[in-house]
């Protein structure tokens, strides 16, 4: 499929699954974590394990208002992570692949710079953005081991 068709289908899927705007996230920083150094955040197809809500597997840019959540997602090793955000615990499918020294880039985006109609809140901490790319306002570097400040790895 061509890029235009994928983008068109992605926009339709986002609008179908997530029908309410992001609300108060229009006035705060949003975060995205990655081990990759990027100049722009680009729309990507997310993968959600079986049984997870469809909203977690959209072709979009995923951001969160929770810095610790972005850090965790950026630090996750290959494989499935079973995360309990309320209890702040995580179990990695491949804990031997977690590298506490790994650099994690946290991309910070001022949500007020994203058109309100392009933001959709999918839960109380995650926002999907229906744009092909976003230039972050700033980037911070952290070590993966910093997740221990926020989450218990079990």
Residue pairs with C-beta under 8 A, 6 or more apart in sequence:
1 9
6 59
7 43
7 59
7 132
9 59
10 43
10 58
10 59
10 60
10 130
11 130
13 58
13 59
14 58
14 59
14 60
14 120
14 128
14 130
15 120
15 130
17 54
17 55
17 58
17 122
18 55
18 58
18 120
18 121
18 122
18 128
19 120
20 120
20 121
21 116
21 117
21 119
21 120
21 121
22 111
22 116
22 119
22 120
22 121
22 127
23 121
25 65
25 111
25 119
25 121
25 127
26 111
26 112
26 114
26 116
26 119
27 111
27 112
28 65
28 111
29 65
29 108
29 109
29 110
29 111
29 137
30 63
30 64
30 65
30 108
30 109
30 110
30 111
30 127
31 63
31 64
31 65
31 66
31 67
31 69
31 70
31 71
31 106
31 107
31 108
31 109
32 41
32 61
32 62
32 63
32 64
32 70
32 74
32 106
32 107
32 109
32 136
33 70
33 71
33 72
33 73
33 74
33 75
33 104
33 105
33 106
33 107
34 74
34 104
34 105
34 107
35 74
35 75
35 102
35 103
35 104
35 105
36 105
37 105
37 139
38 105
38 107
38 136
39 135
40 133
40 134
40 135
40 136
41 61
41 107
41 109
41 133
41 134
41 135
41 136
42 61
42 132
42 133
43 59
43 60
43 61
43 131
43 132
43 133
44 59
44 60
44 61
45 57
45 58
45 59
46 56
46 57
46 58
46 59
46 60
46 62
47 57
48 54
48 56
48 57
49 80
53 122
55 122
55 123
55 128
56 122
58 128
60 128
60 129
60 130
61 128
61 129
61 131
61 133
61 134
62 126
62 127
62 128
62 129
63 70
63 109
63 111
63 126
63 127
63 128
63 129
64 70
64 73
64 125
64 126
64 127
65 125
65 127
66 85
66 125
67 106
68 88
68 147
68 149
68 150
68 151
69 85
69 125
69 126
70 106
71 104
71 106
71 142
71 146
71 147
71 150
72 81
72 83
72 90
72 147
72 150
72 151
74 104
74 105
74 106
74 142
74 144
75 98
75 102
75 104
75 144
75 146
75 147
76 92
76 98
77 92
77 94
77 95
77 97
77 98
77 99
78 94
78 97
79 92
79 93
79 94
79 97
80 93
81 90
81 91
81 92
81 93
82 90
82 91
82 93
83 89
83 90
83 151
84 90
85 125
87 152
88 150
88 151
88 152
89 151
89 152
89 153
89 154
90 147
90 151
90 152
90 153
90 154
91 153
91 154
92 98
92 153
95 153
98 144
98 153
99 144
100 143
100 144
100 145
100 148
101 143
101 144
101 145
102 143
102 144
103 141
103 142
103 143
103 144
104 141
104 142
104 143
104 144
104 146
105 139
105 140
105 141
105 142
106 139
106 140
106 141
106 142
107 136
107 139
108 136
108 137
108 138
108 139
108 140
109 134
109 136
109 137
110 137
111 119
111 127
113 137
114 129
114 131
114 134
118 129
118 130
118 131
119 127
119 128
119 129
119 130
120 127
120 128
120 129
120 130
121 127
122 128
147 153
